[in-house]
Amino acid sequence: MNVKLKKILALTLSLVMACSLCLTACGNQEESPEPSGETVNVNYGLSNAWDSLMPYYSVSGSNYSRIIYDKIYDRLAYVQADGTCLPRGADSWESADNGYAILFKLNEKAAFHDGTPVTAQHWADTLTLVTDPACEVFGRTFLSGLAGTDDTGAAVAGEKLGVDVVDEYTLKLTFKNPVIPNEFLVDYNREIYVLPTHLLAEVPAAELMTNELWLAPVGSGPCKFVSELAGSNLVLEANENYQLGAPGFDTLTITVMDKANLLTALIAGDLDYYAFGGSVSEENRPIAEEAGFTVLEGTVPATFYELMLNNESISDAKTRQAINLALDKELLCLQSAGSMGFVTNTSILPGTPYSGPAAENAYDLQGAKDLLAESNYAGETLTLACTSARASLAALIQQNLNEAGLNVQIETVDSSTMFAGMYDGTYDMAVASHTPTTLPLWFTASRFTEDNNLFRVADLSYYTQILDMIQQETVEEARVALVDEFEAYLAQEVPFVPLWFYYSLHVQSNTVTGIDYPSSSYCNENVWEWSKGE
Amino acid sequence: MKRKQHPVLKRLLADRKAAFCLAFLALEILLLLILPLFLGQDPNLTDKTAGFWAPPSSEHLLGTDDVGRDILARLLYGGQISLLVGYLSAILGTLLGVPLGLLAGYKGGKWEYWIMRACDTFQAFPSLILVLCLVSLLGPSVWNIILVQGVLGWSSVARLVYGSTLSVKEKEYVEASRALGATDRAILFRTVLPNVIAPVWAAFPMKVGRAILSESSLSFLGVGLRTPQASWGNLMQNALELITLTTRPWAWIPPGLCIVVTVLALLLVGEGLRKALNPRGSR
């Protein structure tokens, strides 16, 4: 083939390719087909997969699983972003037995997806089943407050379990210590679901978790199970008989996709909404707004950031205080949260009776150096663990600590490895974030126990004592005083470093109305109030 | 007296594209080593006055990243790491692959069976996934990436050498060496090796290019180097954020260009070497 012919051929091929490209681009993009002709489908994005459809068998115990269970199964209440609780499975609740019990009046219209009414007996049977030591529940410590259970939440043989059926629609829960009903719901509502125990009568407790029912679960939540592609796709349909009203759509398709793609998928129209609450970073806010979406600012801080410390390897309180002083929290907060964050020296949410005055940036480099010189720190390299999403933040923390004279090495790992590594002492520090609640001990109560000594504190006796005292105190003034005393101790010991709170931004759906975006931080969504036009 | 140029080098330098790319690669290494000395910027230090995501300015020619670090400094230091990983991985893979390929081709029998089946196994497995798993197990560090990529990169070299050895070992000069009483080792390394090494040389630059891309992919996926160490791959990670992709081109175009241009130059040098080593075949 001569050169001229080659050139002509190449030119012709290029032209054909260019033309085909243009024709493809000019063609009308076909709308993605709905599941069936008249079906109104809500496409819902989730950045991580759920791990089981049995709500008491979640290995991770993650919010991604909880937000799925929230749709299929019913809970006692609906917790709003500000910590107030609205009726859901229960119509009302009240304290009884001098604060040692709560009476829940259940909604009489509630029914399972197979039509069976939900009664107090179902709730009682569910709690009896999951506290049964033979039942392989993952993480039932939230039930350890119930009378008749041990520290792990398992029923103690020979003791009466604090679960009673008062009448068909009244459930009574009795606790070891006095409990404020609203605080109980804020803390544990996301963990307690009613199971269809009438379908499980013949199932031994030991086989409950592996029962086939969980492959196509029957719940009493606002959505019914249709199909699941484990780890990637879940199709639900609206429960038309839900006691609080039928969702305003036919099907809800939940798809797992990378976090970075959620906003682009929403803009492209592939999603109607994504969990949690259509959260968007301040940086991406203009992109969402330019694409025609309204961005809502959260009214209550939705995330709490902390630097976890290993109190065993960083055994001297002066070293931990030095770490606290060496961190330029304003700068770190700016890098991570932009203008939507504010620094804190406590895990207690501002605006509650237990919160003190607004925190100031305690950054004091010289103070940190002085404390370090007095401490037992001998120049060893400390390991700072973080997830890849927080590698930049960790790099900034590393610089801060290096300036004070601390040697730090960063390990980028996944979230579960990070927590496991803190738990077993592999890492010395880790950056983590959590969803706060309005309760004063939402963060500390579960982190200073023998079972979950996450900060590896050598002597937990003070923590155990003060936490018990605070939990048993029902008079607010006295409780505030105890919390203040505990906070002063935390400031002295620095078992962890509180960093900042972050207000979420929520991209509002252009296709689905009625979404209560901020309340998704409590892992519940008012699906029964959602509506998508046909 | 004028020194006589090696014929292969002469033919390589006569290929204008390959010669240009070779000069470019040499210059690139030189610049990556020298420029950081004059830049006066720490690649891992935040410039609090410039702030996060500062656009290019006289202070920071390529702007700053999400931690307020100078992107040009990180590009230069990152380039050193990327090229180090690329060249050393390729060298390690070649050093392992050549003797194994020689043994399999020359010895035959069980040697051939086991080495070539191992080769098949290594090549059948998606290499990036294997590298990803091993690096995750060993932990993120430059040396671990080099080790894993080098060890996993032997199979392609071995297959190349194996094929050539099969035909070379039947040649008369090998028979003659054997008849003269030369040991297997002497035949392998003095007689066979010089006659099978040409395609390995030609494939070497491409292997370097692949290693650079592989490191970039690992760093892009967040399992490459230890934070805050820079590489071209983890600089590209900035592009994961939609806002950066659309409004901060200075953060990801330079590392992207560096990767593309370097790999392209390596490929063209490889192509030039192939032609230079086998002038008849290239016609």
Interface residues (C-beta under 8 A of the other chain):
Chain A: A260 L263 T264 E283 N284 P286 I287 L331 L334 Q335 C386 S388 A391 S392 A394 A395 L396 Q398 Q399 Q409 I410 E411 T412
Chain B: N44 L45 T46 K48 F52 D65 D66 V67 G68 G139 P140 G222 V223 R226 T227 P228 L240 E241 L242 I243 T246
